[in-house]
């Protein structure tokens, strides 16, 4: 199971870690932490030295109630960050967390390797076509509505089956337009209740039927800290537990704030197989 990143085949049959680097003022955990080039480079260096294969850059927070960011401002946040990182780490594989096709295009043209879209192309009708033209791997996530409204759409006939059907439709459309490398993300915390997030994790192995890499992003999310009556800053242990379960059920990429702990999960779970 591989994806082609800038001409290199990345083998995802052995799970990989994607480190999160948000250049936003209002992301739920690390918003506003990385403002200067020095802070960005220090965080990236730490993640890469701890074993991250990918770094996922976000320029627009997708948490409910996040401030609106124009396309122009999102590009202004992301492109200089890409340039800074590639100057210091020329081989780094950068993923761009965006649902906008123009942002995706600008970032890939400046050296990004992957597009990570929370909407699977539904918030921008040009996204799938643009990614096909750019010929980069595409991470498509399950969500209903948009971040501001997504928690109004949590009714499902059968959670896992409904999400699998969603992916079958979006994958077919992506393939039709010419996207070759697709990764699916079931979207923990997006259009799901607390209980549904755990139902989804319990049924994660069913997503193997798509025969595509599975990305799991549960790092420090409210599904952990609300259940434990704590907060995001105290959710690393819970994140590690749930990442371990996700790996046992077939996750290929762990998207995390804490790379070292995720790499340890992969090494330990790998000893069982």
ChimeraX attribute file (.defattr): number of C-alpha atoms within 10 A of each C-alpha:
attribute: neighborCount
match mode: 1-to-1
recipient: residues
	/A:1	12
	/A:2	15
	/A:3	21
	/A:4	16
	/A:5	17
	/A:6	16
	/A:7	9
	/A:8	9
	/A:9	11
	/A:10	15
	/A:11	14
	/A:12	16
	/A:13	13
	/A:14	14
	/A:15	20
	/A:16	22
	/A:17	27
	/A:18	27
	/A:19	29
	/A:20	25
	/A:21	24
	/A:22	28
	/A:23	24
	/A:24	24
	/A:25	17
	/A:26	19
	/A:27	20
	/A:28	18
	/A:29	15
	/A:30	17
	/A:31	15
	/A:32	13
	/A:33	17
	/A:34	18
	/A:35	14
	/A:36	11
	/A:37	13
	/A:38	11
	/A:39	12
	/A:40	19
	/A:41	17
	/A:42	12
	/A:43	17
	/A:44	22
	/A:45	16
	/A:46	16
	/A:47	24
	/A:48	19
	/A:49	12
	/A:50	18
	/A:51	18
	/A:52	26
	/A:53	19
	/A:54	22
	/A:55	26
	/A:56	20
	/A:57	24
	/A:58	21
	/A:59	26
	/A:60	26
	/A:61	22
	/A:62	21
	/A:63	16
	/A:64	15
	/A:65	11
	/A:66	16
	/A:67	14
	/A:68	11
	/A:69	13
	/A:70	10
	/A:71	16
	/A:72	10
	/A:73	13
	/A:74	19
	/A:75	20
	/A:76	14
	/A:77	19
	/A:78	26
	/A:79	20
	/A:80	14
	/A:81	20
	/A:82	20
	/A:83	16
	/A:84	16
	/A:85	22
	/A:86	17
	/A:87	11
	/A:88	12
	/A:89	14
	/A:90	11
	/A:91	10
	/A:92	20
	/A:93	21
	/A:94	24
	/A:95	30
	/A:96	26
	/A:97	25
	/A:98	24
	/A:99	24
	/A:100	21
	/A:101	22
	/A:102	16
	/A:103	24
	/A:104	26
	/A:105	18
	/A:106	15
	/A:107	25
	/A:108	21
	/A:109	12
	/A:110	15
	/A:111	19
	/A:112	27
	/A:113	24
	/A:114	29
	/A:115	30
	/A:116	23
	/A:117	26
	/A:118	24
	/A:119	23
	/A:120	25
	/A:121	22
	/A:122	18
	/A:123	15
	/A:124	14
	/A:125	13
	/A:126	14
	/A:127	25
	/A:128	25
	/A:129	18
	/A:130	20
	/A:131	24
	/A:132	19
	/A:133	13
	/A:134	17
	/A:135	19
	/A:136	24
	/A:137	22
	/A:138	25
	/A:139	23
	/A:140	27
	/A:141	25
	/A:142	21
	/A:143	25
	/A:144	20
	/A:145	15
	/A:146	19
	/A:147	18
	/A:148	12
	/A:149	13
	/A:150	17
	/A:151	18
	/A:152	13
	/A:153	15
	/A:154	14
	/A:155	12
	/A:156	12
	/A:157	7
	/A:158	9
	/A:159	16
	/A:160	20
	/A:161	14
	/A:162	12
	/A:163	18
	/A:164	18
	/A:165	11
	/A:166	17
	/A:167	21
	/A:168	13
	/A:169	10
	/A:170	20
	/A:171	20
	/A:172	12
	/A:173	15
	/A:174	23
	/A:175	14
	/A:176	13
	/A:177	15
	/A:178	16
	/A:179	22
	/A:180	16
	/A:181	20
	/A:182	20
	/A:183	20
	/A:184	25
	/A:185	25
	/A:186	25
	/A:187	22
	/A:188	24
	/A:189	20
	/A:190	24
	/A:191	22
	/A:192	24
	/A:193	17
	/A:194	15
	/A:195	10
	/A:196	19
	/A:197	21
	/A:198	16
	/A:199	14
	/A:200	19
	/A:201	19
	/A:202	14
	/A:203	15
	/A:204	21
	/A:205	16
	/A:206	14
	/A:207	23
	/A:208	14
	/A:209	8
	/A:210	14
	/A:211	10
	/A:212	18
	/A:213	25
	/A:214	27
	/A:215	25
	/A:216	27
	/A:217	23
	/A:218	24
	/A:219	25
	/A:220	23
	/A:221	20
	/A:222	19
	/A:223	23
	/A:224	25
	/A:225	18
	/A:226	13
	/A:227	12
	/A:228	12
	/A:229	10
	/A:230	12
	/A:231	16
	/A:232	19
	/A:233	11
	/A:234	14
	/A:235	20
	/A:236	21
	/A:237	12
	/A:238	20
	/A:239	25
	/A:240	20
	/A:241	13
	/A:242	19
	/A:243	26
	/A:244	19
	/A:245	17
	/A:246	24
	/A:247	21
	/A:248	16
	/A:249	17
	/A:250	19
	/A:251	26
	/A:252	24
	/A:253	28
	/A:254	27
	/A:255	24
	/A:256	27
	/A:257	23
	/A:258	21
	/A:259	23
	/A:260	18
	/A:261	17
	/A:262	29
	/A:263	18
	/A:264	15
	/A:265	19
	/A:266	21
	/A:267	13
	/A:268	12
	/A:269	14
	/A:270	13
	/A:271	7
	/A:272	7
	/A:273	6
